[in-house]
Amino acid sequence: MLNELRQDPFTKRWVIIAKGRAKRPKDVRPHLPPKTTEQQTCVLCPGQEHQSKEIFRIGKGKPGTPGWEVRGVLNKAPYFETKKHQEPFSGREIFKKAIPAGTAEVLVETPHHKKELVFLSGQELEKVLLAYQIRYEALKQKWGEVSIFRNHGFLAGQSLAHPHTQILATLNRSPENKKEELNSIEYFYGHDSCVYCDVITAELAKKECVVFQNNSFVAVCPWASQKPYEVIIFPRRHAPNFDSITMAEIRDLATPLQEILQKMYTFFGDPDYNFYIRSFSPVAPLSSSTHWYLRIIFHLSIAGGYEASSSSFVNPMPPEEAAKILRRGKNKVNWQQLYKNFQKD
């Protein structure tokens, strides 16, 4: 079984698919200490609303009071200074510096301290995704780039145990976004088509890496996956910007997102992961060349010296094999009962 060097069609980044390094899924699972919770001192739990500045809620009650179902607050340890303009760089030519301009929010997904996404009902998860759309649409009016991401577990950078998503907005586009935009424009002018749409069509044709599909979305283990069991969920409808998502699409997005997370929870016992939404400008030429998506990255392997020194990735799990495992029939876990048992621990 030969290893392969594969190129990501969106970022042009190269990934080594080391097929012989993971004969079984368990081979890529690190041993980590169990996750802990501190519910008694949690600043995101109901009754502690006074400890954060509320900016948004779905549910009942006035700002700063209980009754909410999903709640958005300002991050008490933000990445940025809330300014409407980016100050010029200062300092010597080699050592440049500036104050980062932007805003940071925390979206509290549920009032329940231990109710992770895998335990939410379909309607509860739909409200979380609706909150993503509402906050994205509001923030993009003021800022140049809006990033929505979720950190779950120590290896993913999670700091607070209460289930939450982070939303950052900045004046400037990130280098990774810019690179992806330029690559998509180059592809569009060379092929007169969207690279994301073409990838979706190709993946559906060969079927090997398709994990899930419904009327609105296609989930695949990407051709050049950086990590084992990495998944991208693409909307079938060509749309560059996430805030264009419809209520029907929100319902259809909740299904594959939760099913994939639940299967991985069943296979690996609540693995650490990040997911983020990549969204682009709806202005031409990006309106034709780009396509928003949600990417899930599970931390089942740890980067070594080669990855650190080369900025390349070595993935011991071929995406074709990962997709085959994730396509297995729906698990028969009673998630509501499991959550009740989880609360007792």
N, C-alpha and C positions, 0 to 999 in steps of 0.2 A: 504494500500500500504506500504509494508515493505521496510525500507532502506537496502542497501547492502554494504558490505565491499569487494572491488574488488582489485585485484593485477595487476599492470602493468606487462605484460609478458616480457618486455624489461629491465626495471629498477628494477623490484621486489618491487617497491614502492606501498604502500597501499593507496587507495582512498575511502572515504565514499561517496556513491551515495545517497544523501538525497532526495528521490523522492517527499516527501510531501512539500518541501520548495519552490518550484517554480511551481505554477499551471499554470502560463502564462509566455510567454517569457519576457513580460515587467517587471515582478517581479524582474528580476535580472539585470536591467539596472540602474547604478548609475547616479545621477544628477551631471553633470560636467559643468564648464564654457565653452563657445564656444571657438574653436580653433582660434588663431590669426595668422596673417602673417605680416612680415615686409619686403616686397619685395624691398623697396627702399634701404635697407641696407644689402641685402642678399649677402653673399660672394660666393654663389654657382650659382648665376644667370649669364647668358652671359654678357660679358663686365667687369666682375670681375675676370677673369681667372688669372690675375697677383697676386691675393691674396693667391693662393695655388699652390703647386708644383704638376704639372700634371705627371701622370705615365702611363696613358692609355686613349684611346678614341676610340669610334666608330663614324664615321662621317667624315666631311671635316675639313680642316684647320690644321695649324701647332700647336704644343703644346703651350699653353698659349694664344690662340686666339679663337674667336667664330667660329661657324660652326659645333660643335660637336653635336651628338645626345645622346650619353651616355659617361660620363667622369669619370675617376678615379683619385683621388688626395690623397696625404698624409693627414692624420688627423692632424689638427693643435693642437689638445688637446689629444694626444695619451695615451693609457693605458700603453704602454711599452716603454722601451729604446731599440733602434735598435742596438742590439749586436748579434754576431754570436755564443755566448756561454753563458750559464747560470752560473753566479758567485755562489760560494758556500755560504751557509747561514752563517751569522755572528751573534755576540751578545751572550747573555747568553743562556743557554740551554732552558729556558722557553720562552724567548722572542726572537725568531729567526727572522731574516730579510735578504732580498736579493733584488737586483735590478731586476725587471722583464724584461726579454729579449723577444723581439718580434717586430712586426710592425703593424701599424693600417692604414687602408685606408678608404676613403669615396667614394662610387660609386654614382655619381649624375645621377639619372635615366632619366632625361628629362631636356631640357633647360627651360621648362615652370614652373614657380614658383608654380602654383596652380594645376598642372596636376598630380594628384595622380594616383596610379596604377589602380583604378577603371575606370579612364577616358582614359587610354592609349588604342590605337588600338591594335589588336592582334600582328601586326608586331612590334610595339614599345615595347610591353612587351617581345616578343621573343628576341629582341636585349638586353634587360636588363638581361634576363636569360642567353643569350650567353656570356655577359660580366661576369656574375658569374662564368661560366665554364672556361673562359679564365684566369681570375685572380686566381681562385682556382688552376688551373693547373700550373700557373707560381709560385705561392707562395709555393706550396707543395714541390717544388724542393729544397727550402732553409730552410723550417721550418717543425717542427714536427706535428703541427695541424693547420688547417685553419678553421676559424669560419665565416660563412656568416649569417648575421641576419638583420632584419628590425624592427625598432621601430616606431610605428605610434600612436601618441597621447601622452598626458601627462602621463597617467597611464602606458604607455609602455616605458617611458624613452626618448621620442623624445625631442631633444633640438633645432634643426634647422627645420624651417617650410618647406624649399624646399625639395621635395621628394628625398630621398636617402636611400641607404643601407650601412651598415658598414661591413667591412671585416677585421678580426684580424688574425694574424698568430703568433704562439708561438713555442718555442722549445719543450715544454713538453705537453703531453696529459692532458686534464682536468680530474679531478676526476670523473665527470659524464660520460664522454666518456669511461674512463677505466672501470667503473662499468658496463656499458652497454656491453662493449666488453667481459668482464669476464662472464657475464650472458649468452651472446650469445654462447660463447665457451662451457660453461657447458651444455647448451641445445643441442648443436650440438653433443657433445660426448654421450649424453644420448639418443638422438632420431635419430641421423644420418641425420639431416636435419636442415635447417635454420629456426629459430623461426619466423623471419619476413615473410618468404615465407609461413610458416604454418598458421600464423595469416591471411595473405591475402586470402589464400584458405578457411579458416574457415569463415571469414567475408563474402566472396562471396557466400558461401553455405547458411548461415543463413540470409543474406541480410538486417537484421534490421538496421545495423549501416553504411551501404554503402551509400555514398552521391553522388558519381559520378564515372563513369568508362568509359574509352575509350581504344584504342588499346594498349596504353603504360602505363597507370596509373590507380590506384584505390584510391579513396579518401574515408576515413572512419572517423566517430567519434569514437575514440578509446574506447575500453572496459572499461578502468579505466581512463576516461577523468578527468584531474585535474580541468578544468574550463568549464563553459557552452559553447557549440558550438565549442569546440576544434576539430580540424581536422588534420589528418595526410594524406599526399599524398604519396603513395608508388609507385615506378616503378614496373611494372609487371615482367620485366626482372631482374633476380638476378644480382645485382651489388653492391659491397661494397662501391665503391668510386664514388662520384658525378661527377668528371671530366671525367668519361667514358660515360657521357650522349651524345647521338647523336643529330644531328640537327632535325631529325624527332621527337625524344623524347622531345626536347626543345619546338617544336611547340605543341606537345600534353600536355606538362606540363603547358603551358601558359593558356590553356582553363579552366581546373578545378581551378587553382589558381585565375584567374580573376572572374570566375563565382561565386565562394564561397565568395570572397571579395565583389562583387557587390550585392549579395543577402543579406549579412549582413549589407551592407550600406543601402539597401532598408528597411530592417526590423528594424534596430536600429539607423539609422541616423549617419553614419560614426563612428562606435565604435572604441575605442583604441584597438590595437592588436600588438603582436609580431609574426614574423615568423622566423624560422631558418632552416638551412639545416644541418642535421646530416650525416656526412660522415665518413667512416672508411678506414683502410689500405687494399690495395688489396693483401697483403702478407698472405700466409697461417699461421695459420688456420682461420684468420679473413676473408680471401677471400671466404671461404665457409660458415661461420657462421653469417656474418653481411650483412646488406642491407641498403643502404642510403635512406633517406626520407626527406620530408619537413613537418614541423609541424607548424600549425597556432594556436595561443592561443589568444582568445579574452578576454578583461578585462571588463566583464559584471557583475562581482561580486567582492567584496573586501575581502581579507583574514582577519580573525579575530584572537582572542587570541588563540584558539585551534590550528589553523594552525601554528601560530608563535611559540607556545611552544612545539609542537609535531613534526614539520616538515612533517606533514601529510596534506592531502587536503580534503575539504568537497565540493562536487559539487552538487548544488541544481537542476541541470538539467540532468536527465538520458540521456546518449548518444543516446539511441534508439529514444527518443522523439526529441532530437536535429536533428538527421539525418532525421527523418520524415519531419521536417519543412524545412530543407535544400534541400530535394528532390523535393520540390514543383516546378512546371513548371517554365521555364525560365521567368524571369521578362521582361516586355515589355518596360522598360525604354529606352529612346533614350539618351545614355550616352554622345554622342557628343554634343547634344543640352543642356543637363544638365550641361556639362562643360562650354559651352558658357555662360549660365545663372550664373554659379558659378563665372566666371571671373568678372562679373559685380558687384558682391556683395562687 
